[in-house]
Amino acid sequence: MSAAPSFDRQLAVGRVGESLIARWLRSRGHSVMPVYEIEKPEGKGPRLFLASVDLIAPDMLAFKGTGARWIEAKSKGAFTWHRVTGRYVTGIDLRHYLDYLQVDEASPWPVWLMFLQRGGRAKDTPPHVPDSPAGLFGHRLAYLREHENHRAPPSQWGSGGMVYWAHETLIQLATLEEVCAAGREA
């Protein structure tokens, strides 16, 4: 059995996913401004400083014409099989989600969550269930906040908990091949 990927490896995989999503957005006519880390020694990600609080910011701001949107880009393997609801789900850290909700409320631009899913078999998927879908999936946070599949508290997952959405709740924005092709063309 292989060892779990290190944090640095996971970060590198995430950065590749962010880059592919940014290139796909650019191939569709968007300009993209990445939001980079400024307090790395404390382990914080991109930040948005409001008058009263500083928040974890989404990864990038994408704009086209007069419209703009925040994009939180996640790169994943397969969707996770949720035994309780009997469907594929994907999710993010609960603390980040709560900050993105505040960004969505405070900003004139909507926040979108985008998940680049490589597909295949999730480790706990029952044998009779087809492989996990692959592609770029996402939706506006304002919609997703009303359509959570479930939350996992810190006692079940990580130090801060997780929030998950069902595959069916997300819009398939592109196939995996389309996203990868945009990455090669850039």
C-alpha positions as CSV (number, residue, x, y, z in Angstrom):
1,M,0.0,0.0,0.0
2,S,1.4,3.4,-0.9
3,A,1.9,6.2,1.5
4,A,-0.7,9.1,1.6
5,P,0.4,12.1,-0.6
6,S,2.3,14.8,1.2
7,F,0.8,18.2,1.7
8,D,3.2,19.7,-0.8
9,R,2.2,17.1,-3.4
10,Q,-1.5,17.8,-2.8
11,L,-0.8,21.5,-3.1
12,A,1.0,20.9,-6.4
13,V,-1.9,18.8,-7.7
14,G,-4.3,21.6,-6.6
15,R,-2.2,24.3,-8.4
16,V,-2.3,22.3,-11.6
17,G,-6.1,22.0,-11.3
18,E,-6.4,25.7,-10.6
19,S,-4.2,26.4,-13.7
20,L,-6.3,24.2,-15.9
21,I,-9.5,25.8,-14.8
22,A,-8.0,29.3,-15.3
23,R,-6.9,28.3,-18.8
24,W,-10.3,26.9,-19.6
25,L,-11.9,30.2,-18.5
26,R,-9.5,32.1,-20.7
27,S,-10.3,29.8,-23.6
28,R,-13.9,31.0,-23.2
29,G,-13.0,34.6,-23.3
30,H,-12.6,35.4,-19.6
31,S,-9.7,37.4,-18.1
32,V,-8.4,35.8,-14.9
33,M,-6.7,37.4,-11.9
34,P,-5.3,34.8,-9.5
35,V,-5.4,35.7,-5.8
36,Y,-2.1,34.6,-4.3
37,E,-1.2,33.8,-0.7
38,I,0.3,36.7,1.2
39,E,0.7,35.1,4.7
40,K,2.2,31.7,3.9
41,P,4.1,31.4,7.2
42,E,0.8,31.1,9.0
43,G,-0.6,28.6,6.6
44,K,-3.3,31.0,5.3
45,G,-4.5,31.0,1.8
46,P,-5.6,33.9,-0.3
47,R,-7.2,36.6,1.8
48,L,-9.8,39.3,1.3
49,F,-9.6,42.1,3.8
50,L,-13.0,43.7,4.6
51,A,-13.4,46.6,6.9
52,S,-14.3,44.5,9.9
53,V,-12.8,41.0,9.2
54,D,-10.3,39.2,6.9
55,L,-11.6,36.2,5.0
56,I,-10.2,33.3,3.1
57,A,-10.7,34.4,-0.5
58,P,-11.5,32.3,-3.5
59,D,-8.6,31.4,-5.8
60,M,-9.3,33.8,-8.7
61,L,-11.4,36.6,-10.1
62,A,-12.6,36.0,-13.6
63,F,-14.2,38.7,-15.7
64,K,-15.6,39.0,-19.2
65,G,-17.2,42.2,-20.5
66,T,-19.0,43.9,-17.6
67,G,-19.4,40.7,-15.6
68,A,-17.1,39.2,-13.0
69,R,-17.1,36.3,-10.6
70,W,-15.0,34.8,-7.9
71,I,-13.8,31.3,-8.7
72,E,-12.8,28.7,-6.0
73,A,-11.1,26.0,-8.0
74,K,-10.8,22.5,-6.6
75,S,-9.0,19.6,-8.3
76,K,-10.2,16.1,-7.2
77,G,-9.9,12.5,-8.1
78,A,-13.2,10.7,-8.1
79,F,-16.4,12.0,-6.5
80,T,-16.9,10.4,-3.1
81,W,-19.7,7.8,-2.7
82,H,-22.0,8.9,0.2
83,R,-23.5,5.7,1.6
84,V,-26.3,7.4,3.5
85,T,-27.8,9.2,0.5
86,G,-26.6,6.7,-2.1
87,R,-25.0,9.2,-4.5
88,Y,-21.7,10.8,-5.5
89,V,-20.7,13.9,-3.7
90,T,-17.8,16.4,-3.6
91,G,-17.0,19.0,-1.0
92,I,-14.7,21.6,0.6
93,D,-13.4,22.5,4.0
94,L,-16.3,23.9,6.1
95,R,-14.3,26.9,7.4
96,H,-13.4,28.0,3.9
97,Y,-17.0,27.6,2.8
98,L,-18.2,29.8,5.6
99,D,-15.7,32.5,4.6
100,Y,-16.7,32.2,0.9
101,L,-20.3,32.7,2.0
102,Q,-19.3,36.0,3.5
103,V,-17.3,37.0,0.4
104,D,-20.4,36.2,-1.7
105,E,-22.5,38.6,0.5
106,A,-19.9,41.4,0.7
107,S,-18.8,41.4,-2.9
108,P,-20.6,42.7,-5.9
109,W,-19.4,39.6,-7.7
110,P,-20.8,36.1,-7.2
111,V,-18.7,33.2,-5.9
112,W,-18.6,30.1,-8.0
113,L,-17.2,26.7,-6.8
114,M,-15.7,24.7,-9.5
115,F,-14.5,21.1,-9.1
116,L,-12.3,19.5,-11.7
117,Q,-13.0,15.8,-11.2
118,R,-10.8,13.2,-12.8
119,G,-13.4,10.4,-12.4
120,G,-12.9,6.8,-11.9
121,R,-13.6,4.7,-8.7
122,A,-13.8,6.3,-5.3
123,K,-12.4,3.9,-2.6
124,D,-15.7,3.2,-0.9
125,T,-17.9,2.9,-4.0
126,P,-20.0,-0.3,-4.0
127,P,-19.2,-2.7,-6.8
128,H,-22.6,-2.2,-8.5
129,V,-22.3,1.6,-8.8
130,P,-20.8,3.0,-12.1
131,D,-17.6,4.9,-12.0
132,S,-17.6,8.5,-10.8
133,P,-18.2,11.2,-13.5
134,A,-15.3,13.2,-14.8
135,G,-15.2,16.8,-16.0
136,L,-15.5,20.3,-14.7
137,F,-18.5,20.8,-12.4
138,G,-19.7,23.9,-10.6
139,H,-22.4,26.3,-9.5
140,R,-23.0,29.6,-7.9
141,L,-22.5,29.6,-4.1
142,A,-25.8,31.3,-3.6
143,Y,-27.4,28.2,-5.2
144,L,-25.2,25.7,-3.4
145,R,-25.9,27.2,0.0
146,E,-29.5,26.1,-0.4
147,H,-28.6,22.6,-1.8
148,E,-26.0,21.1,0.5
149,N,-26.0,17.3,0.6
150,H,-24.5,17.1,4.1
151,R,-21.9,18.3,6.4
152,A,-19.3,16.2,8.2
153,P,-18.3,17.7,11.6
154,P,-14.6,18.0,12.7
155,S,-14.9,14.8,14.7
156,Q,-15.6,12.9,11.4
157,W,-13.3,14.8,9.0
158,G,-10.3,17.0,9.5
159,S,-9.9,19.7,12.0
160,G,-12.6,22.0,10.6
161,G,-15.3,19.7,9.1
162,M,-16.5,19.5,5.5
163,V,-19.5,20.4,3.5
164,Y,-20.6,18.3,0.5
165,W,-22.9,18.7,-2.6
166,A,-24.4,15.9,-4.7
167,H,-23.1,15.4,-8.2
168,E,-26.6,16.1,-9.5
169,T,-26.6,19.6,-7.8
170,L,-23.7,20.7,-9.9
171,I,-23.7,21.8,-13.5
172,Q,-21.2,20.1,-15.8
173,L,-19.4,23.0,-17.3
174,A,-17.0,21.0,-19.5
175,T,-15.7,17.5,-20.1
176,L,-12.3,16.6,-18.7
177,E,-11.0,16.5,-22.3
178,E,-12.2,20.0,-23.0
179,V,-10.5,21.4,-19.9
180,C,-7.3,19.5,-20.7
181,A,-7.4,20.7,-24.3
182,A,-7.7,24.3,-23.2
183,G,-4.7,23.8,-21.0
184,R,-2.6,22.5,-23.9
185,E,-3.6,25.4,-26.1
186,A,-2.7,28.1,-23.7
